[in-house]
């Protein structure tokens, strides 16, 4: 096979080492962590803003779409290719440009891996607060595109609360700088608008973030319940008692057993569910809060509350949580993860509803929740080799999403709309709301060449989106 | 011949009722901006009416400035034109108050003080201490992204809003976000509106995440002697394990003014750092001990304020905008935003510059945040004042920051742009403005770059 004229041109712009075009190379870029779609015509691995500008200008001239991509850990099809075109994979833009310890700021290229930033500033007693479960792999550019969350965003806020400024390449190749190292630069908060825009308004080439100081003390508790409803009731009670933990995670018994079998982190094999709770701050405050939370857990039926005694024990408890999706992938050919949000006091009701939906559609559903902020990740297990099972999973997911909306919630808390949920957008937004979003998008991306087929409903997709997390089937 | 303004008056009356279109000269004068007085003030009673009023104004090409308490109405460049004051005074409802979920939705005209009182009954608060104080409205706080020293621990209005409804000049009501605390569905349009000073659309309703009030709080005052000592103290406190809720550096003039007329009145001779920390009695006891040690190491003795006095003191300091102009009618207030560690350096240059010009300076600096207000108390000649502001702006820019003139005589505004220079993202801002407000009727000319 010979490279296309487009590939020739790209090679001329960024060098042969930075362009992939053989089908076997392109295959790897068909996927994100949720789904797969089409192959791009070429993948470019830029190392500089200038590279990005030159590729974007070429794409506009040739009228081909451009899709920016980090590590492909997204869970909404946000970085998959729907109409062909060029993938700008930011993996080589991984320079930490500046660390300003005095001002608690860092400037990074978009390909810097989330956890690498925290590790790099760790010696200064600092870290980057947003901590998606994929933080060992996902990039800060991807976090910015999706406004990523994570367990500890309960207390510290999501990505948008930690980004002050951006360098952005617009679809016409122009480079703009939004925000600043300091807060409140006069003008519209373009930074706040671009964070979470899913790569549809510009390509971010540099990010100024806020760093946080590590707390003096961290206490991690595992509360074990024999009745699953005790866990969400505890969450409601903790919130009602005005305690804000740093993280408050829930896993049901089914998920727990899968995690334990896969990773041997010491979770109880016989329980109905657990809460993983973390409190942070001054030593005295963390201890007091941990004691209060332990009491609340027991009042709400926890049969046991364990506390991590060492950093290793804490690490182990978290390893189980952060690898839970992978663990479920081991026991089911496919799963379909949802990302709904509801008011946290409605968690018990929702858990019962999910149970009913599972029965109605004869599907196993594992529940992993960022319970503290009402963000649900039910994982619907199915075998993609049987199309009928896939259809059931999609219908069941839709029922759960609709219920979230009925409860006053949202269809996505942190995974983004992407391709997957764009046709659910009318569940929560009116035609007027969506029309305004479209007009704002057109300001940045008038020809729709940047990441087409994402976020807003409608439009046709050339290929078909296939949900194929874990091992292979289709949805 | 009737003008467009007069012709529209009956249409506005048809939307909101004749009694809610007020042309009374005293009412209009109170809502004047930089010497321009609106022809009348309109008081819609629902979000839908706000949208209809905007649409009507757009149809007649009338310039509208949204307002409520007018605590920040003076911020911005000279309006190119100003026909109608759109007051949100009547939009006062609270919807969907869910104390157990720590969320609430409220209309934009609600006064901040009333709101705090409402949620305070359940031990909750919106942890903001904006310069407009309790008199300011929720909508005004959002439109100006008004924050105070509490931003150190809790963030700004942009960080506590989870959803919003906006009335547009097309006469529609647009929703963004929702009512739950975590949500990434769709573009975050609220971010564009927050800090847009009423130039894109009118915020009619917002949903917030609420926070539990700290069980106890303590405020400590540390005399700082010199800016060098202040810098040292700031570093030590911020790098310690203590997690202050808010922390300010007041120069002696500001500190004196802040305590005047309060039970804390005394002669303050040197800059002071005020620190507030929240937590249990045990936590506060430790904080007191450590602050004392930190203070001693820097040659300062920390003293703890009585609880009631602390509340008064913080209200005075954070809401200084509400009382300072009363005592100093000619005051010019500059908001300087810069990398936090450059705060003392800027203050030292500001002191020099104002000393040279024999202008008395009072500075309120939010430590750990990188926002400070330099208040030039007495009016010098306009020419001299403009030159001084330009030099201070250059100083802020040299340190990587920016300077906005937030309060001044409008004569000053004809001589300089209160916002300072726009950046390379201005073209995008102008296009966004054109989407929201294609006819340019919302506060025309007042925002950055003349938008």
HADDOCK unambig.tbl for C-alpha pairs under 7 A between the chains (distance, minus, plus):
assign (segid A and resid 102 and name CA) (segid B and resid 341 and name CA) 6.06 0.50 0.50
assign (segid A and resid 103 and name CA) (segid B and resid 339 and name CA) 6.00 0.50 0.50
assign (segid A and resid 103 and name CA) (segid B and resid 340 and name CA) 5.74 0.50 0.50
assign (segid A and resid 103 and name CA) (segid B and resid 341 and name CA) 5.78 0.50 0.50
assign (segid A and resid 147 and name CA) (segid B and resid 184 and name CA) 6.86 0.50 0.50
assign (segid A and resid 161 and name CA) (segid B and resid 159 and name CA) 6.16 0.50 0.50
assign (segid A and resid 176 and name CA) (segid B and resid 424 and name CA) 5.48 0.50 0.50
assign (segid A and resid 176 and name CA) (segid B and resid 425 and name CA) 5.22 0.50 0.50
assign (segid A and resid 177 and name CA) (segid B and resid 424 and name CA) 6.33 0.50 0.50
assign (segid A and resid 177 and name CA) (segid B and resid 425 and name CA) 6.02 0.50 0.50
assign (segid A and resid 178 and name CA) (segid B and resid 425 and name CA) 6.20 0.50 0.50
assign (segid A and resid 181 and name CA) (segid B and resid 339 and name CA) 6.54 0.50 0.50
assign (segid A and resid 182 and name CA) (segid B and resid 337 and name CA) 6.26 0.50 0.50
assign (segid A and resid 182 and name CA) (segid B and resid 338 and name CA) 5.10 0.50 0.50
assign (segid A and resid 182 and name CA) (segid B and resid 339 and name CA) 5.17 0.50 0.50
assign (segid A and resid 182 and name CA) (segid B and resid 370 and name CA) 6.69 0.50 0.50
assign (segid A and resid 182 and name CA) (segid B and resid 401 and name CA) 6.74 0.50 0.50
assign (segid A and resid 183 and name CA) (segid B and resid 337 and name CA) 6.49 0.50 0.50
assign (segid A and resid 184 and name CA) (segid B and resid 337 and name CA) 6.80 0.50 0.50
assign (segid A and resid 185 and name CA) (segid B and resid 402 and name CA) 6.75 0.50 0.50
assign (segid A and resid 186 and name CA) (segid B and resid 419 and name CA) 6.29 0.50 0.50
assign (segid A and resid 186 and name CA) (segid B and resid 448 and name CA) 6.70 0.50 0.50
assign (segid A and resid 187 and name CA) (segid B and resid 448 and name CA) 5.68 0.50 0.50
assign (segid A and resid 188 and name CA) (segid B and resid 192 and name CA) 5.71 0.50 0.50
assign (segid A and resid 188 and name CA) (segid B and resid 195 and name CA) 6.69 0.50 0.50
assign (segid A and resid 188 and name CA) (segid B and resid 196 and name CA) 5.82 0.50 0.50
assign (segid A and resid 188 and name CA) (segid B and resid 429 and name CA) 6.48 0.50 0.50
assign (segid A and resid 189 and name CA) (segid B and resid 191 and name CA) 5.99 0.50 0.50
assign (segid A and resid 189 and name CA) (segid B and resid 192 and name CA) 5.39 0.50 0.50
assign (segid A and resid 190 and name CA) (segid B and resid 192 and name CA) 6.72 0.50 0.50
assign (segid A and resid 192 and name CA) (segid B and resid 191 and name CA) 5.29 0.50 0.50
assign (segid A and resid 193 and name CA) (segid B and resid 187 and name CA) 6.70 0.50 0.50
assign (segid A and resid 193 and name CA) (segid B and resid 188 and name CA) 5.48 0.50 0.50
assign (segid A and resid 193 and name CA) (segid B and resid 189 and name CA) 6.39 0.50 0.50
assign (segid A and resid 193 and name CA) (segid B and resid 191 and name CA) 5.79 0.50 0.50
assign (segid A and resid 193 and name CA) (segid B and resid 192 and name CA) 6.34 0.50 0.50
assign (segid A and resid 196 and name CA) (segid B and resid 184 and name CA) 6.74 0.50 0.50
assign (segid A and resid 196 and name CA) (segid B and resid 187 and name CA) 6.86 0.50 0.50
assign (segid A and resid 197 and name CA) (segid B and resid 187 and name CA) 5.79 0.50 0.50
assign (segid A and resid 215 and name CA) (segid B and resid 241 and name CA) 6.82 0.50 0.50
assign (segid A and resid 216 and name CA) (segid B and resid 241 and name CA) 5.71 0.50 0.50
assign (segid A and resid 239 and name CA) (segid B and resid 100 and name CA) 6.50 0.50 0.50
assign (segid A and resid 240 and name CA) (segid B and resid 100 and name CA) 4.95 0.50 0.50
assign (segid A and resid 242 and name CA) (segid B and resid 212 and name CA) 5.20 0.50 0.50
assign (segid A and resid 282 and name CA) (segid B and resid 241 and name CA) 6.38 0.50 0.50
assign (segid A and resid 282 and name CA) (segid B and resid 242 and name CA) 6.74 0.50 0.50
assign (segid A and resid 284 and name CA) (segid B and resid 282 and name CA) 6.95 0.50 0.50
assign (segid A and resid 284 and name CA) (segid B and resid 283 and name CA) 5.87 0.50 0.50
assign (segid A and resid 285 and name CA) (segid B and resid 283 and name CA) 6.29 0.50 0.50
assign (segid A and resid 341 and name CA) (segid B and resid 180 and name CA) 6.91 0.50 0.50
assign (segid A and resid 341 and name CA) (segid B and resid 182 and name CA) 6.94 0.50 0.50
assign (segid A and resid 342 and name CA) (segid B and resid 180 and name CA) 6.36 0.50 0.50
assign (segid A and resid 343 and name CA) (segid B and resid 101 and name CA) 6.06 0.50 0.50
assign (segid A and resid 343 and name CA) (segid B and resid 180 and name CA) 5.84 0.50 0.50
assign (segid A and resid 344 and name CA) (segid B and resid 101 and name CA) 5.94 0.50 0.50
assign (segid A and resid 345 and name CA) (segid B and resid 100 and name CA) 6.80 0.50 0.50
assign (segid A and resid 345 and name CA) (segid B and resid 101 and name CA) 6.07 0.50 0.50
assign (segid A and resid 373 and name CA) (segid B and resid 181 and name CA) 6.33 0.50 0.50
assign (segid A and resid 373 and name CA) (segid B and resid 182 and name CA) 6.69 0.50 0.50
assign (segid A and resid 408 and name CA) (segid B and resid 179 and name CA) 6.71 0.50 0.50
assign (segid A and resid 409 and name CA) (segid B and resid 179 and name CA) 6.74 0.50 0.50
assign (segid A and resid 409 and name CA) (segid B and resid 180 and name CA) 5.72 0.50 0.50
assign (segid A and resid 410 and name CA) (segid B and resid 183 and name CA) 6.26 0.50 0.50
assign (segid A and resid 411 and name CA) (segid B and resid 185 and name CA) 6.78 0.50 0.50
assign (segid A and resid 412 and name CA) (segid B and resid 183 and name CA) 5.85 0.50 0.50
assign (segid A and resid 412 and name CA) (segid B and resid 184 and name CA) 5.80 0.50 0.50
assign (segid A and resid 412 and name CA) (segid B and resid 185 and name CA) 5.69 0.50 0.50
assign (segid A and resid 413 and name CA) (segid B and resid 182 and name CA) 5.04 0.50 0.50
assign (segid A and resid 413 and name CA) (segid B and resid 183 and name CA) 4.14 0.50 0.50
assign (segid A and resid 413 and name CA) (segid B and resid 184 and name CA) 5.34 0.50 0.50
assign (segid A and resid 414 and name CA) (segid B and resid 183 and name CA) 6.59 0.50 0.50
assign (segid A and resid 414 and name CA) (segid B and resid 184 and name CA) 5.76 0.50 0.50
assign (segid A and resid 416 and name CA) (segid B and resid 184 and name CA) 5.78 0.50 0.50
assign (segid A and resid 416 and name CA) (segid B and resid 185 and name CA) 6.33 0.50 0.50
assign (segid A and resid 417 and name CA) (segid B and resid 185 and name CA) 6.03 0.50 0.50
assign (segid A and resid 432 and name CA) (segid B and resid 174 and name CA) 6.45 0.50 0.50
assign (segid A and resid 433 and name CA) (segid B and resid 174 and name CA) 5.07 0.50 0.50
assign (segid A and resid 433 and name CA) (segid B and resid 175 and name CA) 5.86 0.50 0.50
assign (segid A and resid 437 and name CA) (segid B and resid 187 and name CA) 6.48 0.50 0.50
assign (segid A and resid 439 and name CA) (segid B and resid 435 and name CA) 6.91 0.50 0.50
assign (segid A and resid 440 and name CA) (segid B and resid 432 and name CA) 6.74 0.50 0.50
assign (segid A and resid 443 and name CA) (segid B and resid 431 and name CA) 6.40 0.50 0.50
assign (segid A and resid 443 and name CA) (segid B and resid 432 and name CA) 6.67 0.50 0.50
assign (segid A and resid 455 and name CA) (segid B and resid 186 and name CA) 6.45 0.50 0.50
